[in-house]
Amino acid sequence: MSTVSMTSAEPDLLYSEEEEALRAAVRDLLTDHCAPADVIARAESDAPHDLALWKTLADGMGLAGLLVPGERGGQGATHREAAVVLEELGRAVAPVPYLTSAVVATEALLACAGDAAAGLLSRLASGRTIGALAVGLHTAPGGTFGTVRLESGLLHGELTGIADAAVADVLLVPAQDGGLHAVDADDVTLTPQVSLDLTRPLSTLSLDGVRGRRLGDAEPAVHRALRAGAGLLASEQLGLADWTLTETVRYLKERAQFNRPVGGFQALKHRLAQLWLEVAGLRAAARSAADALAGEQDTEVAVAVAQAYAAPVAVHAAEEALQLHGGIGMTWEHPVHLYLKRAKADSIAYGTAGAHRVALARLAGLEAP
């Protein structure tokens, strides 16, 4: 009987010691500085983003520059480490622009050559500048974008569904001329949009004769950014699903009915067991996507698989948590509603599960007739 040996091309789904240490550090920080009550209070305010927490994550821990090479002022880490950070941010529903600035905007800049892009990349890596890619959060890798016109050197147009634009210092705007342009956020008219996820607000951007700085070609930059965003979003969804499952199990062990813990009822055991299996599958898919992005091998397939699977599991986990918490789960004071809203919003971010299934079928040569 022949055996198949493990090669460098095989995905590594396990966490390294360094990744576990990073997880512990981020979780400890979020435990101390991102309490559920504080997140709920911010969600009710006009300023849902926690910029003090962002400063600690970005400046104090250097996490904003994980994906940026050391020679450009970053940490020179990989998508695996960024995925661990996003897992923990998902567990806390942390209202910080990590995914949009430290991943998506950063990846767009990494695809651009030249001093302008390099300088801006260093500023994002330091965390003192927040960036946002001016493409709707719903846009999947390979989707359409670039409705902004370039006329006489000035940008004109309107963009909707831009995540975390409210706290961005610079916007990366793809235009119809095929270029990606850096625009100062102060030069853009920003209108808040109603968003289901109160911890990741959306905005409409209006550009009326705004001057930008061309950084590079838009198509490869946006595709790279959206691909990384979709792939690492699965890790955020994993953290969210894992928290809701863990918290639900804890609650059902404590809540008693008929003089016995509710968690001991067979029907609930079956639901929790099924959910555990789904979350375990999500962990494998999310880790595979992060590993593929880090190694740049089979990336398109791994990202499509992760997002085709992640959204339904995260939504299911949050819905089960809400139902199994009973009456307390329906209150504003309990944070489970934040997780359900984030899960529902994430289910259409960077492409729906259906869109990624279509992409996966195309990649496998199995398109519908």
C-alpha positions in Angstrom: 0.0 0.0 0.0 1.4 3.4 -1.0 1.3 6.4 1.2 0.9 10.0 0.3 3.5 12.3 1.9 2.8 15.8 3.0 4.3 18.4 0.8 4.7 22.2 1.1 1.7 22.5 -1.2 -0.6 20.9 1.4 -2.7 23.5 3.3 -1.6 23.8 7.0 -4.8 24.3 9.0 -3.2 24.2 12.4 -2.3 27.2 14.4 1.4 27.8 15.1 2.7 28.7 18.6 3.3 32.2 17.3 -0.3 32.5 16.1 -1.6 31.2 19.4 0.5 33.7 21.3 -0.9 36.5 19.0 -4.4 35.2 19.7 -3.9 35.3 23.4 -2.5 38.9 23.3 -5.4 40.2 21.2 -8.0 38.4 23.2 -6.6 39.8 26.5 -6.7 43.3 25.0 -10.2 43.0 23.8 -11.4 41.5 27.1 -10.0 44.6 28.9 -11.0 47.3 26.3 -14.0 45.9 24.3 -16.7 44.9 26.8 -20.1 44.0 25.2 -21.8 46.8 27.1 -19.4 49.4 25.7 -19.9 48.1 22.1 -23.7 48.4 22.6 -23.4 51.9 24.0 -21.2 53.0 21.0 -23.7 51.4 18.6 -26.4 53.7 20.0 -24.2 56.8 19.5 -23.2 58.9 16.5 -19.7 57.6 16.7 -19.8 53.7 16.8 -16.1 53.3 16.0 -13.7 52.8 18.9 -10.7 54.8 17.8 -9.0 54.4 21.2 -9.1 50.7 20.7 -7.9 51.0 17.1 -5.0 53.1 18.3 -4.0 50.4 20.8 -4.3 47.6 18.2 -2.6 49.6 15.4 0.0 51.7 17.1 0.5 49.9 20.4 0.6 46.3 19.0 1.6 47.0 15.4 -1.3 45.0 14.0 -2.3 47.5 11.3 0.9 46.6 9.4 0.8 42.9 9.6 0.5 42.4 5.9 3.0 45.2 5.0 6.7 44.2 4.4 9.2 45.3 6.9 11.0 47.6 4.5 7.8 49.6 4.1 7.3 50.0 7.9 5.1 46.9 8.5 5.5 43.7 10.4 6.1 41.5 7.3 3.7 38.8 8.6 1.2 36.8 6.5 -2.5 36.4 6.0 -2.5 33.6 8.6 -1.6 36.1 11.4 -4.1 38.6 10.1 -6.7 35.9 10.1 -6.1 35.2 13.8 -6.6 38.9 14.6 -9.8 38.9 12.7 -11.1 35.8 14.5 -10.7 37.6 17.8 -12.2 40.9 16.5 -15.1 38.8 15.3 -15.5 37.2 18.7 -15.8 40.7 20.2 -17.7 42.3 17.3 -15.0 45.0 17.7 -16.0 48.3 16.1 -12.6 49.0 14.5 -11.7 49.4 10.8 -9.2 46.5 10.7 -10.7 44.5 7.8 -11.3 47.6 5.7 -8.0 49.4 6.4 -5.4 46.9 7.5 -6.5 44.2 5.0 -8.5 45.6 2.0 -7.0 49.0 1.6 -3.6 47.7 2.4 -3.9 44.9 -0.2 -4.9 47.4 -2.8 -1.8 49.5 -2.2 0.4 46.4 -2.2 -0.7 45.9 -5.8 0.5 49.4 -6.8 4.0 50.4 -7.6 5.6 53.8 -7.1 6.5 56.2 -4.3 3.0 57.5 -3.8 1.6 54.1 -3.0 4.6 53.1 -0.9 4.3 56.3 1.2 0.6 55.8 1.8 1.2 52.1 2.6 3.7 53.1 5.3 1.2 55.5 6.8 -1.5 52.8 6.9 1.0 50.3 8.4 1.6 52.8 11.3 -2.1 52.9 12.1 -2.1 56.7 12.2 -3.8 56.8 8.9 -7.0 54.9 8.1 -7.7 53.9 4.6 -10.8 52.6 2.8 -11.3 51.2 -0.6 -14.2 53.1 -2.3 -15.9 50.0 -3.6 -19.3 48.9 -2.2 -19.0 46.4 0.6 -21.3 44.0 -1.3 -18.9 43.8 -4.2 -17.4 40.3 -4.8 -14.0 39.7 -6.3 -14.4 40.1 -10.0 -17.5 42.2 -9.6 -18.1 45.5 -11.3 -16.8 48.8 -9.9 -15.3 52.1 -11.0 -18.3 54.3 -11.8 -16.4 57.5 -10.9 -15.5 59.7 -13.9 -12.2 61.5 -14.4 -12.8 64.8 -16.2 -10.0 67.3 -16.7 -8.1 65.7 -13.9 -10.9 65.8 -11.4 -13.1 63.0 -10.1 -16.9 63.1 -10.3 -19.5 60.6 -9.2 -21.3 58.9 -6.3 -20.4 55.6 -4.5 -22.7 53.8 -2.1 -22.1 51.1 0.6 -18.6 52.1 1.5 -17.7 50.5 4.8 -15.8 52.5 7.5 -15.6 55.6 5.3 -16.7 57.7 8.3 -13.3 57.2 10.0 -11.1 57.0 6.9 -8.4 59.6 6.3 -7.8 58.6 2.7 -10.1 56.9 0.2 -8.8 54.7 -2.6 -11.1 55.4 -5.5 -11.1 53.4 -8.7 -12.2 55.5 -11.7 -13.4 54.8 -15.3 -10.0 55.8 -16.6 -8.7 52.5 -15.2 -6.7 54.1 -12.4 -6.8 53.8 -8.6 -6.7 57.3 -7.1 -6.0 58.4 -3.5 -8.4 61.0 -2.3 -8.4 62.9 1.0 -11.5 62.1 2.9 -12.0 65.7 3.8 -12.5 66.5 0.1 -15.5 64.1 -0.2 -19.1 64.6 0.9 -20.0 61.7 3.1 -23.6 60.7 3.9 -24.3 58.0 6.5 -26.4 55.1 5.2 -28.8 52.9 7.3 -26.8 49.8 8.0 -28.0 46.6 9.7 -24.6 46.1 11.3 -24.2 49.0 13.7 -20.6 48.2 14.4 -19.5 48.6 10.7 -21.4 51.6 9.3 -21.8 52.3 5.6 -21.7 55.6 3.8 -22.5 57.2 0.5 -19.6 59.2 -1.0 -20.1 62.1 -3.4 -17.2 63.4 -5.4 -17.8 66.7 -7.1 -14.7 67.8 -8.9 -12.2 66.2 -6.4 -8.5 66.0 -7.2 -6.9 62.6 -6.6 -3.4 61.1 -6.9 -3.1 58.2 -9.2 -1.5 55.2 -7.5 -1.7 52.5 -10.2 -4.1 50.3 -12.2 -7.4 49.8 -10.5 -8.4 46.3 -11.8 -5.5 44.2 -10.3 -5.5 46.3 -7.2 -9.2 46.0 -6.5 -9.3 42.3 -7.4 -6.5 41.6 -5.0 -8.1 43.7 -2.3 -11.5 42.1 -2.6 -10.1 38.6 -2.8 -8.2 39.1 0.5 -11.2 40.8 2.1 -13.4 37.9 1.2 -10.9 35.2 2.3 -10.1 36.8 5.6 -13.8 37.8 6.3 -14.3 34.0 6.8 -12.0 34.2 9.8 -14.1 37.1 11.3 -17.2 35.0 10.7 -15.5 32.0 12.4 -14.8 34.1 15.5 -18.3 35.3 15.5 -19.8 31.8 15.2 -17.4 30.4 17.7 -18.3 33.0 20.3 -22.1 32.5 19.8 -21.7 28.7 20.1 -19.5 28.9 23.2 -21.7 31.5 24.9 -24.9 29.5 24.1 -23.4 26.3 25.6 -22.4 28.3 28.7 -25.8 29.8 29.1 -27.7 26.5 28.7 -25.5 24.9 31.3 -26.5 27.6 33.8 -30.2 27.9 33.0 -32.3 25.4 34.8 -35.8 24.1 34.1 -37.6 21.3 35.9 -34.7 21.2 38.3 -32.1 20.3 35.7 -29.9 22.3 33.3 -31.6 23.2 30.0 -28.5 22.1 28.2 -29.1 18.5 29.3 -32.3 18.2 27.2 -31.7 15.9 24.2 -33.3 18.1 21.6 -31.0 21.0 22.5 -27.9 18.7 22.6 -28.6 17.7 19.0 -28.9 21.3 17.9 -25.7 22.2 19.6 -23.9 19.2 18.2 -24.9 20.0 14.7 -23.8 23.6 15.2 -20.5 22.5 16.5 -19.9 20.4 13.4 -20.7 23.4 11.2 -18.4 25.7 13.1 -15.6 23.0 12.9 -16.1 23.0 9.1 -16.0 26.7 9.0 -12.7 26.7 10.9 -11.2 24.4 8.3 -12.5 26.5 5.4 -11.3 29.8 7.0 -7.9 28.5 7.8 -7.5 27.0 4.3 -8.3 30.5 2.8 -5.9 32.2 5.1 -3.2 29.7 4.3 -3.8 29.9 0.6 -3.6 33.7 0.6 -0.4 33.5 2.6 1.2 31.0 0.2 -0.5 32.3 -3.0 -1.5 28.8 -4.0 -5.0 27.9 -5.2 -6.2 31.2 -3.7 -9.2 31.7 -5.9 -10.7 28.3 -5.1 -9.9 28.5 -1.3 -11.5 31.9 -1.0 -14.6 30.8 -2.9 -15.0 27.7 -0.8 -14.6 29.7 2.4 -17.1 32.3 1.6 -19.6 29.8 0.1 -19.6 28.0 3.4 -18.9 30.8 6.0 -22.0 33.0 5.7 -24.7 30.4 6.2 -22.8 29.0 9.2 -22.3 32.3 10.9 -25.9 33.3 10.4 -27.1 30.0 11.7 -24.9 30.2 14.8 -26.1 33.7 15.6 -29.8 32.7 15.0 -29.4 29.7 17.3 -27.8 31.8 20.0 -30.6 34.3 19.9 -33.3 31.6 20.1 -31.6 29.4 22.7 -31.0 32.4 25.0 -34.8 32.7 25.3 -36.2 36.0 26.5 -32.9 37.5 27.5 -31.6 37.1 24.0 -34.3 39.4 22.7 -33.2 42.3 24.9 -31.1 45.2 23.7 -28.8 44.8 26.7 -27.6 41.3 25.7 -25.0 41.5 22.9 -26.3 38.6 20.9 -28.2 41.0 18.6 -24.9 42.6 17.6 -23.6 39.2 16.5 -26.7 38.4 14.5 -26.6 41.8 12.7 -22.9 41.4 12.0 -23.4 37.9 10.7 -26.3 39.0 8.4 -24.3 42.0 7.1 -21.2 39.8 6.5 -23.3 37.3 4.6 -23.5 39.8 1.7 -20.0 41.4 2.2 -17.5 40.8 -0.6 -20.1 38.7 -2.4 -22.9 36.5 -1.3 -22.5 32.7 -0.7 -24.3 32.2 -3.9 -22.0 34.4 -5.9 -19.0 32.5 -4.5 -20.6 29.1 -5.4 -21.0 30.4 -9.0 -17.4 31.5 -9.0 -16.3 28.1 -7.6 -18.3 26.3 -10.3 -16.6 28.4 -12.9 -13.2 27.7 -11.5 -13.9 24.0 -11.5 -15.4 24.0 -15.0 -18.8 23.1 -13.8 -20.9 26.1 -14.9 -24.6 25.6 -15.2 -25.8 25.1 -18.8 
